[in-house]
Amino acid sequence: MATRVFLLILLLLSCATSIFSLYEDQVGLMDWHQQYIGKVKHAVFHTQKTGRKRVLVSTEENVIASLDLRHGEIFWRHVLGTNDAIDGIDIALGKYVITLSSDGSILRAWNLPDGQMVWESFLRGPKHSKSSLMVLKTLKVDKDKVIIVSGKGCVHGVSSIDGEVLWTKDLAAESVEVQQVIPLHDSDKIYVVGFAGLTQFHAYEINAMNGDLLKHETTDFSGGFVGELALVSSETLVALDTTRSILVTVSFRNGKLNFHQTYISSLVKDSTGIAMILPSTLTGMFTLKINTLKLIIRVTGEDQLELVEKFDHATVVSDVLSISEDKEAFAVVQHGGNKIHLQVKLSDDWNSDLVKESIEMDQERGLVHKVFINNYIRTDRSHGFRALIVMEDHSLLLLQQGKIVWNREDALASIIDVTTSELPVDKAVSVAKGEHNLIDWLKGHILKLKGTLMLASPEDVVAIQAIRLKSSEKSKLTRDHNGFRKLLIVLTKAGKIFALHSGDGRVVWSLLLPSLRKSKVCDCPTGLNLYQWQVPHHHAMDQNPSVLVVGKCGYSSNAPAVLSFVDTYTGKELNSLDLGHSVVQIIPLPLTDSTEQRLHLLVDADRRVHLYPRTPEARTIFQQEFSNIYWYSVEADNSIIKGHVIKRTCIGEVADDFCFESGDLWSIVFPLESEKIIATVSRKSNEVVHTQAKVTSDQDVMYKYISKNLLFVATVSPKASVGIGSADPEEASLFAYLIDTVTGRILHRMTHHGAQGPVHAVFSENWVVYHYFNLRAHRFEMSVIEIYDQSRAENKDVWKLVVGKHNLTAPVSSYSRPEVVTKSQSYFFTHSVKAIAVTLTAKGITSKQLLIGTIGDQVLALDKRFVDPRRTVNPSQAEKEEGIIPLTDFLPIIPQSYVTHALKVEGLRNIVTVPAKLESTTLVFAYGMDLFFTQLAPSRTYDSLTEDFSYALLLITIIALVAAIFVTWILSERKELQDKWR
């Protein structure tokens, strides 16, 4: 009877487990994925009555995307190759998206609804030239619209149905560089105009249907031409002469070319500066830029020029938009305080405003860079307009009826560097944005009520799911005891810094750094790196943590550097410095002052070293460790690695208490004719090693050679440095080195014959894993090198350890000749690799996993045991107990091991791992075009219960077991009593 009761209880419990299953709205609680497209440079609206309203865009990150015009979400997108820059985008036949890329050499058609490629054409030409794309709207050949493409010195006519090249006109043979292709309205003819040299102007009249040359006119202009050509009408162009002081109006009426010159000084008094014509499609007008001024100039019927309007540099003018058969409009966007002013005007009436709106704009978005407009018909049959705005911070916004309909933070598609920051301990310290406000609280409860009453729409269901995710523990803006909640501080190419919450990826705050914005002083600001500047502990907890942003003004190595210090809680810039020296290398030191500010060394192009922060306390601390500071530099172009040491304070003109002269301590010169450096990698400074000893299966002890001064260097033969297939196996070799950066001593060298790059490597503890291509086997390979310290071999005696006569605590010096031994092994690997990282944990106890960014833009987790050099074909029983896996030629690709699951991180560039406080867990952040974040437990969560653990089920199980014990005890007592009465 007791057994039956117990089985019945277990059956009920097994049925009850279905109650605690995973709900749909719980998806994404452990990870998040965000998609971006980058800074938009071309946009085409598609707002026909049938189908979804969308806008087709191309970006500086070589992305083609279709965006929902209602919400800004991505319908579909394609990321082209790194060298496949997009030159133009258009729509043909109402169903194909046409793109031109790779300097006018690749033409593609994509299906408008789903983005599938329809056809692809390769257009060849003899030389590089300006490229352009034009879909002739009025010209049809058997229901086929002709696409006119210019590029590579040729002009092509291409079918929009199947991509067949109908005709080609080679103008490079006549040394003509094509500048413009001009369609003639209601005609099957086009004009192609260009320059031959500086002074010759050529105009070709071509039949667009078959490419026949109908007329060719050429004229010399003694003043010469320079810069952009502005198309004013189908018969008129405007160019600048070589002095950039004269505007030349070129007209070709009645088949004859005529020039008319106008001095810029006659149009505007302050005409000093470099003049340039900006690309535009305004009818009868063009835009001229002189320094910080933008001039709108009209061309009259007699080729005379008149100034229409003068703006400052922050004003942006859109391309012209046809709103009816005889009317065209364009938009002008100006800045005023914290607002932007949008005006839509008619091309033939500058003083009329079809739309005049003012929209409040976040100052952290910077200036407007581009504007694209689209019209629609209102209910009263009047014209309404929507504007797509591209901002200085690379964000994308849609404006309509004086409001921001949606916005996209597409600067996150171009992340340069990443670091992390802890959240506040409690809510006494606030982070930039509050977690909730009253309006959001009320909206949330109303949505939840609608969901309970089954009245929620699909949009409401999505909003309810977002609220549940936001209100979960992982989304709070305070520190958790497991260390899962952090701020991801990212620096983008736009010069904007973001703080992302690790729980759900939302933007907590953002800052467009003034020091990285284009200005009169700095025309080409560039962000370089991001470092932790102040991490408060104990006595400095009243201070907020901060980060150091390093940038420079220009692209050369001698460009002056700029520093910016940003509070990671508030997102405010604490200070910025314009340095009088350049920066080629930044060295964070393991030293902090009394306020927990970390000391950094900045090395300039003259190999002088500058100490920051520039305080007497920092200098005193630095001087105490003066003799223990070493660093190295890599000159990849010259195949030289040098070791450096600080000699003395700077003297002469650059004399400064915080400036120091450096000297070369050693150098390794690889012969350029046989070896070229293609990869270097060292250990992470924050990596924790749990133990130096490694016990093998035969109870032997091996001591890891642990040194933060080790550097892995990969070199290849020059012929094999270009790309896969650039050299024969006999000509290609790859060399792997382990170098001590204090002494310059080469500890290990390995040669891979018939192998070449690219090489991706990761260094952890005492081992390095690197990926390369084997030309002989026609496969990718991964090799591992482990290095062990033989000088501690005598510590294997247990009695010495007991008595204390060992050298485990003896200081280790790089100058003492190390007795090292290495173990290595190579394996075939299926995929090409974009990035490799390794998991990091708080104490270094948990097993390591390699995180491999594959060519398919996914992240694969590979157990370090698979690349153990001690693997054998038939491991012994003791080795199996140790965890050694039998040797195979290939490293396994287990589908369940993909960290990103079925998702892709398009354009994957890097993988960052951060240890959590919980030893079993590491935080993984992968970024490229997309962002992906997750928590990873390489050895499973052995030190905690999972978030979805059912405490209720545990309690019910305990109660049921206690009840079962009590019931069986009563039944047993009864049975025993009955047996006694018998």
DRENPATI-88356 format. One record per residue (C-alpha): residue in three letters; y negated, z negated, x. Coordinates in steps of 0.5 Angstrom, whole numbers, plus 2048, in hexadecimal, padded with zeros to 3 digits. Each point is the difference from the previous one (the first is absolute). Layout:
N
ALAYZX ...
***
This chain:
982
MET800800800 ALA7FB7FE806 THR802807803 ARG7FE8047FA VAL7F97FC7FF PHE7FE801807 LEU8028087FF LEU7FC8007FA ILE7FA7FD803 LEU801805806 LEU8008067FB LEU7FA7FE7FD LEU7FC7FF806 SER802807802 CYS7FE8037FA ALA7F97FC801 THR7FF803806 SER7FD8077FD ILE7FA7FC7FD PHE7FE7FF808 SER800807802 LEU7FA804803 TYR7FB8037FB GLU7FC806800 ASP7FA7FD802 GLN8037FC806 VAL800806804 GLY7FC800806 LEU7FF7F9800 MET803800808 ASP7FC806802 TRP7FB8057FE HIS7FE808801 GLN7FA803800 GLN7FE808800 TYR7FA803803 ILE7FD807802 GLY7FA7FF805 LYS7F9802800 VAL7FF8067FB LYS7FD807803 HIS8028057FA ALA8007FF7F9 VAL8028047FA PHE8007FE7F9 HIS8058027FA THR7FE7FE7FA GLN8038057FB LYS8017FE7F9 THR808801801 GLY8037FB804 ARG7FE7FA804 LYS7F9800803 ARG8007FF808 VAL7FC802806 LEU804803806 VAL7FD7FD807 SER802801807 THR7FE7FB805 GLU7FE7FF808 GLU8077FD800 ASN8038077FF VAL8027FE7F9 ILE8008047F9 ALA8017FC7FA SER7FF8017F8 LEU7FC7FA7FD ASP8007FD7F9 LEU7F98017FE ARG8007FA7FB HIS8037FB805 GLY800803807 GLU8077FF801 ILE804805804 PHE8048057FC TRP803803806 ARG7FE801807 HIS803804807 VAL7FE7FD807 LEU800806805 GLY801800807 THR7FB7FD805 ASN7FE806803 ASP8008047F9 ALA7F97FE7FE ILE7FE8037F9 ASP7FA805800 GLY7FF8017F8 ILE8037FF7F9 ASP8008047FA ILE8038017F9 ALA8038077FF LEU8038037F9 GLY7FF7F97FD LYS8067FD802 TYR801801808 VAL7FC7FB805 ILE7FE805806 THR7FF7FD807 LEU7FE803807 SER8027FC806 SER801800807 ASP7F9804802 GLY8028057FB SER807802802 ILE8047FC7FA LEU7FF8027F9 ARG8047FC7FA ALA8008007F9 TRP8027F97FC ASN8028007F9 LEU7FB7FC7FD PRO8037FB7FB ASP8067FE805 GLY7FD802807 GLN807804802 MET7FE805805 VAL8018077FD TRP7FF804806 GLU7FD800807 SER7FD806804 PHE7FF800808 LEU7FA804802 ARG7FF802807 GLY7FA802804 PRO7FE801807 LYS7FB7FA801 HIS7FD7FA7FD SER7FA8017FB LYS7FD7FD7FA SER8058007FA SER7FE8007F9 LEU8048017F9 MET7FE8037FA VAL8048027FA LEU7FC8067FC LYS7FF7FE7F9 THR7FF8067FD LEU804805804 LYS8078017FD VAL806805803 ASP8058007FB LYS7FF7F97FD ASP7FF7FD807 LYS7FA7FD803 VAL7FF802807 ILE7FE7FB805 ILE7FC802806 VAL8017FC806 SER7FC800807 GLY8037FD806 LYS802801807 GLY7FC806801 CYS8028047FA VAL7FF8017F8 HIS8068007FC GLY8018017F8 VAL8067FC7FE SER8048007F9 SER7FF7FA7FC ILE8078017FD ASP805800806 GLY7FB800806 GLU801807802 VAL7FB802805 LEU7FD8067FD TRP7FC802805 THR7FD7FE807 LYS7F9802803 ASP8007FE808 LEU7F97FF802 ALA8017FD806 ALA802806803 GLU7F88027FF SER7FE7F9803 VAL7FE7FE7FA GLU8007F97FE VAL8007FF7F8 GLN7FB7FB7FD GLN8008027F8 VAL8048047FB ILE7FC8017FA PRO8038037FA LEU7FC8057FB HIS8007FE7F9 ASP8038057FB SER803804806 ASP806801804 LYS7FC800807 ILE7FE7FA805 TYR7FB7FF805 VAL8037FD807 VAL7FA7FE805 GLY8017FE807 PHE7FD800807 ALA802803806 GLY7FD7FC806 LEU7F97FD7FE THR7FC8067FE GLN8048057FC PHE8017FF7F9 HIS8068047FC ALA8018017F9 TYR8068037FD GLU8018037F9 ILE8087FF7FE ASN8048027FA ALA8037F97FE MET8068047FD ASN802804806 GLY7FC7FE806 ASP7FD806801 LEU7FA800804 LEU7FA8037FC LYS7FA7FF804 HIS7FE7FD807 GLU7F97FE802 THR7FE7FD806 THR7F97FE803 ASP7FE7FC806 PHE7FB7FA7FF SER7FC7FF807 GLY8007F87FE GLY8077FF7FF PHE8047FC7FB VAL8037F9801 GLY8037FB7FB GLU8028017F9 LEU7FE8067FB ALA7FE7FE7F9 LEU8028047FB VAL7FA8017FB SER8028057FB SER805806801 GLU7FB804804 THR7FC7FB804 LEU8027FB805 VAL7FC7FB805 ALA8017FF807 LEU7FD7FC806 ASP7FE803806 THR8027FE807 THR7FA7FC801 ARG8017FC7F9 SER7F98017FE ILE8008067FC LEU8048027F9 VAL802807800 THR8018037F9 VAL805805800 SER8018057FA PHE8048067FF ARG7FD8047FA ASN8028077FF GLY805800806 LYS7FB7FE805 LEU7FF7FA804 ASN7F97FC800 PHE7FD7FA804 HIS7FA7FC7FE GLN7FE7FA805 THR7FD7FA7FE TYR7FE7FA804 ILE8027F97FE SER7FA7FD802 SER7FC8047FA LEU8057FD7FB VAL7FF7F9803 LYS7FB7FD804 ASP8057FB804 SER805805802 THR8027FD807 GLY8077FF801 ILE806803800 ALA8018057FA MET8068027FC ILE8028037FA LEU8057FC7FC PRO8068037FC SER7FE8017F9 THR8018057FA LEU7F97FF7FC THR7FE8077FD GLY7FA802803 MET7FF7FA804 PHE8037FD806 THR7FF7F9804 LEU7FD7FF807 LYS8017F9804 ILE7FB7FE805 ASN8017FA803 THR8007FB7FA LEU7FD8057FB LYS8048047FC LEU7FC8067FD ILE8018047FA ILE7FE807801 ARG7FF8067FB VAL801807801 THR7FB8057FC GLY8018077FE GLU7FC802806 ASP8047FC805 GLN7FB7FB800 LEU8027F9801 GLU7FC7FA7FD LEU8027F9800 VAL8027FD7FA GLU8027F8802 LYS8007FC806 PHE8057FA800 ASP8027FB805 HIS807800804 ALA8047FC7FA THR7FF8057FB VAL8068047FE VAL8008077FC SER8068037FD ASP8038077FF VAL7FD8047FB LEU8047FF7F9 SER8008067FB ILE7FF7FD7F9 SER8008067FC GLU7FF808801 ASP7F97FF802 LYS7FF7F9802 GLU8027FC807 ALA7FF7F9801 PHE8007FC806 ALA8007F8802 VAL7FB7FC804 VAL8027F9802 GLN7FB7FB803 HIS8007F9802 GLY7FB7FB7FE GLY8017F9802 ASN8077FD7FD LYS8008067FB ILE802808801 HIS7FC8057FC LEU8038067FD GLN7FD8067FE VAL8038067FD LYS7FB806800 LEU8008087FE SER800805806 ASP7FA8047FD ASP7FC7FA7FE TRP7FF7FA805 ASN7FC7FC7FC SER8057FF7FA ASP8057FB800 LEU8068017FC VAL8037F9802 LYS7FC7FA803 GLU8047FA801 SER7FF7F9805 ILE8077FD802 GLU8007F9803 MET804801807 ASP8037FB804 GLN7FC800807 GLU8077FF804 ARG8028087FE GLY7FA802804 LEU7FD8077FF VAL8028067FB HIS803805805 LYS8028057FB VAL8008027F8 PHE8048047FC ILE7FE8017F8 ASN8048037FA ASN7FD8017F9 TYR8037FF7F9 ILE7FD8017F9 ARG7FE7FA7FC THR8017FF7F9 ASP7F98027FF ARG802807803 SER7FB7FE806 HIS802800807 GLY8037F9804 PHE801800807 ARG8057FB804 ALA7FF800808 LEU8057FE805 ILE7FD7FC806 VAL803800807 MET7FC7FA803 GLU7FF7FE808 ASP8067FB7FF HIS8058067FE SER8007FD7F9 LEU8018057FA LEU7FC7FE7FA LEU7FF8047F9 LEU7FA7FF7FC GLN7FF8027F9 GLN7FA7FE7FB GLY7FD7FB805 LYS8067FC802 ILE806800805 VAL8068027FC TRP8057FF806 ASN8007FF808 ARG805800805 GLU7FF7FD807 ASP803806804 ALA7FE7FD807 LEU8067FC800 ALA804807801 SER7FD800807 ILE8017F9803 ILE7FF7FF808 ASP8027F9801 VAL8037FA7FC THR8007F8801 THR8017FA7FC SER7FC7FA7FE GLU8037FA7FC LEU7FD7FE7FA PRO7FC7F97FE VAL8057FA800 ASP7FD7FE7F9 LYS7FA8037FB ALA7FB7FC803 VAL7FF806805 SER7FF8067FC VAL802807801 ALA7FB8067FF LYS8028017F8 GLY8027FB7FB GLU8078007FE HIS7FE8007F8 ASN7FA8007FC LEU7FF7FE7F8 ILE8008087FE ASP806801804 TRP8037FA7FD LEU7FF8027F9 LYS802807801 GLY8067FE803 HIS8027FB7FA ILE7FE8057FB LEU805805803 LYS8067FB801 LEU7FF7FF7F8 LYS8008077FF GLY806801804 THR8037FA7FC LEU7FF8037F9 MET803807803 LEU7F98037FF ALA7FF802807 SER7FF807802 PRO803803806 GLU7FA7FF804 ASP8007F97FE VAL8077FF802 VAL7FE802807 ALA7FA7FB800 ILE8047FA7FE GLN805802805 ALA7FA800805 ILE7FD7F97FE ARG8077FD801 LEU800803807 LYS7F97FD801 SER8027F97FD SER8067FF804 GLU8007FC806 LYS800805805 SER7F98037FE LYS7FC7F9801 LEU7FB800805 THR8027FA803 ARG8057FE806 ASP8087FF7FE HIS8047FC803 ASN805806802 GLY7FB804803 PHE8018067FC ARG7F98007FD LYS7FB803805 LEU7FA805801 LEU801807803 ILE7FA801804 VAL800808801 LEU7FA804803 THR8008087FE LYS7FD806803 ALA7FA8007FB GLY7FE7F9804 LYS8017FC7FA ILE8057FA800 PHE8047FD7FB ALA8037FA7FE LEU8078017FC HIS8047FB7FD SER807800802 GLY8037FE7F9 ASP7FE8067FC GLY7FB804805 ARG7FA7FF7FC VAL7F9801804 VAL7FD7F9801 TRP7FA802803 SER7FE806804 LEU7FA801805 LEU7FD807802 LEU7FE7FD807 PRO7F9802802 SER801801807 LEU8058057FF ARG7FC8047FB LYS7FC807803 SER7F97FF801 LYS7FA802805 VAL8037FC806 CYS8078027FF ASP8028067FD CYS808800801 PRO8027F97FF THR8077FF801 GLY8057F97FE LEU8057FF806 ASN8037F97FF LEU8017FA7FC TYR8017F9803 GLN8017F97FD TRP7F97FC803 GLN8017F97FD VAL8067FD7FD PRO7FE7F97FE HIS8057FA802 HIS7FF7F97FF HIS7FA7FE802 ALA7FC8067FE MET8038017F9 ASP7F98007FE GLN7FF807802 ASN8028067FD PRO805805804 SER7FC806802 VAL802807803 LEU7FD804806 VAL7FF8077FF VAL7FF805806 GLY7FD8077FF LYS7FC804804 CYS7FA8057FF GLY803807802 TYR807803802 SER800800808 SER8027FA804 ASN7F97FF802 ALA7FD7FF7F9 PRO7FD7F97FF ALA8047FB7FC VAL7FE7FC7FA LEU8037F97FE SER8017FD7F9 PHE8027F97FE VAL8028007F8 ASP8027F97FC THR8078027FD TYR7FF7FB7FA THR7F98037FE GLY800807803 LYS7F97FF803 GLU7FE802807 LEU7FE7FA804 ASN7FD804806 SER800807803 LEU7FF802807 ASP7FE806803 LEU803800807 GLY7FC803806 HIS807802803 SER8068047FE VAL8077FE7FE VAL807803802 GLN8047FA800 ILE8007F97FC ILE8047FA802 PRO8017FA7FC LEU8017FA804 PRO8057FA7FE LEU7F97FC801 THR7FC7FD7FA ASP7FA7FB801 SER7FE7FA7FC THR7FF8047F9 GLU806804801 GLN7FD806802 ARG804805804 LEU7FE802807 HIS800808800 LEU7FF804806 LEU7FD8077FF VAL801805806 ASP7FB806801 ALA801807803 ASP7FD7FD806 ARG8067FB800 ARG7FB7FA800 VAL8037FA7FB HIS7FB7FD7FB LEU8027F97FD TYR7FF7FF7F9 PRO7FE7FB7FD ARG7FA800804 THR7FF7F8800 PRO8007FB806 GLU8067FD7FD ALA804806800 ARG7FE802807 THR8027F9803 ILE8078017FC PHE801807803 GLN7FE7FE807 GLN8067FA800 GLU8058067FF PHE7FC805804 SER806801805 ASN8058017FB ILE7FE8067FC TYR803806802 TRP8008077FB TYR802807801 SER7FD8077FE VAL8048067FF GLU7FD807802 ALA8058057FC ASP7FC806802 ASN8017FE807 SER8077FD7FF ILE7FD7FA804 ILE8017F87FE LYS7FB7FB803 GLY8007F9801 HIS7FA7FC800 VAL7FD7F9802 ILE7F97FD7FF LYS7FC7FF807 ARG7F97FE7FF THR7FA8007FB CYS7FC8067FF ILE7FB802805 GLY7FA804800 GLU7FD8037FA VAL8057FE7FC ALA8007F9802 ASP8027FB7FB ASP8047F97FF PHE8058037FB CYS801807804 PHE805800806 GLU803805805 SER807802800 GLY804803805 ASP807804801 LEU8067FB801 TRP805806800 SER8018077FE ILE8068047FE VAL7FF808800 PHE8058047FD PRO800807803 LEU7FD8057FB GLU805806802 SER8067FC7FE GLU7FE7FA7FB LYS7FB7FF7FA ILE7FE7F97FD ILE8018017F8 ALA8027F97FE THR7FE7F9802 VAL8027F97FC SER8007F9801 ARG8027FA7FD LYS7FB7FD7FA SER7FC7FA803 ASN8027FC7F9 GLU807801801 VAL8047F9800 VAL807800804 HIS8057FA7FD THR804800806 GLN801803807 ALA8077FF800 LYS8058057FD VAL8087FD800 THR805806800 SER8078007FD ASP8037FE806 GLN7FC7FA800 ASP7FB802806 VAL7F97FF800 MET7FB806801 TYR7F97FE801 LYS7FB8057FD TYR7FA802804 ILE7FA7FE7FC SER7F9803803 LYS7FA8027FC ASN7FE804806 LEU8068057FF LEU7FE8077FF PHE8048067FD VAL7FE807803 ALA8038067FE THR7FF807804 VAL8038077FF SER800806804 PRO7F98047FF LYS8048067FC ALA8037FB7FB SER7F97FD7FE VAL7FE8057FB GLY8057FF7FB ILE8078017FE GLY803807802 SER7FA801805 ALA8057FF806 ASP808801802 PRO8047FB801 GLU801801807 GLU7F87FF801 ALA7FF7FA7FB SER8017F9802 LEU7FE7F97FE PHE7FF7FA804 ALA7FF7F97FE TYR7FD7FB804 LEU7FF7F87FF ILE7FA7FE804 ASP7FD7F9802 THR7F98017FF VAL7FE7FA804 THR803803806 GLY8018077FF ARG8087FF801 ILE8058057FD LEU8057FC7FD HIS8048057FD ARG801808800 MET8048047FC THR8018087FF HIS8028047FA HIS801807802 GLY7FF8057FB ALA7FC7FC7FC GLN7F88007FE GLY7FB7FD7FB PRO7FD7FE7FC VAL8027F9802 HIS7FF7FA7FB ALA8017F9803 VAL8007F97FE PHE8017FA805 SER8027F97FE GLU8037FA803 ASN804803806 TRP8018077FD VAL7FD8067FF VAL8038067FB TYR7FD807800 HIS8018067FD TYR800807802 PHE803807800 ASN807802804 LEU7FF808801 ARG807800802 ALA8037FD7FA HIS7FB8037FB ARG7FF7F97FD PHE7FB7FA800 GLU8027FA804 MET7FF7F9801 SER8017FC806 VAL7FF7F8801 ILE7FF7FD807 GLU8017F8800 ILE7FE7FC807 TYR8037FA802 ASP7FE7FB805 GLN8057FE805 SER7FC7FB804 ARG8027FB7FB ALA807802800 GLU8017F9804 ASN7FE7FC7FA LYS8078027FC ASP8037F9804 VAL8007FB7FA TRP8007FA805 LYS7F9803803 LEU7FD8007F9 VAL8037F97FE VAL7FD7FD807 GLY7FA8047FF LYS801804806 HIS7FE8077FE ASN7FA805800 LEU7FF8017F9 THR7F97FD800 ALA7FE803807 PRO7FA8047FF VAL801808801 SER7FC804804 SER7FF808800 TYR7FF7FF807 SER8077FD801 ARG805806801 PRO8048007FA GLU808801800 VAL8018047F9 VAL8058037FD THR8008067FB LYS8058027FA SER7FE8067FC GLN8048057FB SER7FE8067FC TYR8018037F9 PHE7FF8067FC PHE7FB7FF7FA THR8008047FB HIS7F88007FE SER7FA802804 VAL7FB7FA800 LYS7F97FF7FF ALA7FF7F8802 ILE8057FB802 ALA7FE7F87FF VAL8057FA801 THR8007FA7FB LEU7FC7F9802 THR8017F97FE ALA7FD7FA801 LYS8057FD804 GLY804806803 ILE8067FD7FD THR8028057FB SER804807802 LYS7FB806802 GLN8008067FC LEU7FD807802 LEU7FB8037FB ILE801807801 GLY7FA8057FD THR8048067FE ILE7FE807800 GLY8018007F8 ASP7FA7FA800 GLN8057FB7FF VAL8017F9803 LEU8087FF802 ALA8027F9802 LEU805800806 ASP8047FA802 LYS7FF7FF808 ARG8077FF801 PHE8018077FF VAL7FC802806 ASP8047FA804 PRO801803807 ARG8077FC800 ARG8038037FA THR807803802 VAL8058047FD ASN8057FB7FF PRO7FC7F9800 SER8057FA801 GLN8017FB7FB ALA7FB7FB803 GLU7FB806801 LYS8018017F8 GLU7FE7F97FF GLU7FA800804 GLY7FE8067FB ILE801806805 ILE8018067FC PRO805806802 LEU7FD805804 THR7FE8077FC ASP7FC806803 PHE7FB8007FA LEU7FC7FA7FD PRO8027FF7F9 ILE7FA8027FA ILE8027FC7FB PRO7FC8027F9 GLN7FF7F87FE SER7FD7FF807 TYR7FA8047FE VAL7FA7FB7FF THR7FC8047FC HIS8068027FB ALA7FE8067FD LEU7F9800802 LYS7FC804805 VAL7FB7FE805 GLU7FD807800 GLY7FD802807 LEU8037F9803 ARG7FC7FE806 ASN8027F9802 ILE8047FA7FE VAL7FD7F9801 THR8057FA7FF VAL7FD7F97FF PRO8047F9801 ALA8007FC7FA LYS8007F8800 LEU8078007FD GLU805802806 SER8048057FC THR7FB8047FE THR7FB806803 LEU7FA8037FD VAL801808801 PHE7F98047FF ALA801808800 TYR7FA805800 GLY7FE807800 MET7FE8047FA ASP8037FA7FC LEU8017F9801 PHE8067FC7FF PHE8017F9801 THR8077FB7FF GLN8037FA802 LEU806801804 ALA8067FB802 PRO804803806 SER8057FA7FF ARG7FF7FF7F9 THR7FC7FA7FD TYR8057FB803 ASP7FA7FA800 SER7FD8017F9 LEU8028027F9 THR7FE8077FD GLU7FA8007FB ASP8058037FB PHE8057FA801 SER8017FD7F9 TYR7FF7F8800 ALA8018007F9 LEU807803801 LEU8017FB805 LEU7FE7FA7FC ILE8058037FA THR806800805 ILE7FF7F9803 ILE7FF7FE7F9 ALA8068047FD LEU8047FD806 VAL7FF7F97FF ALA8018017F9 ALA807803801 ILE8027FB805 PHE7FE7FA7FB VAL8048047FA THR806801805 TRP8007F9802 ILE8007FE7F9 LEU8058047FE SER8047FE806 GLU7FF7F97FE ARG8038017F9 LYS806804802 GLU8017FA805 LEU8007FB7FA GLN8048047FC ASP805801806 LYS8007F8800 TRP8027FF7F9 ARG806805800 
***
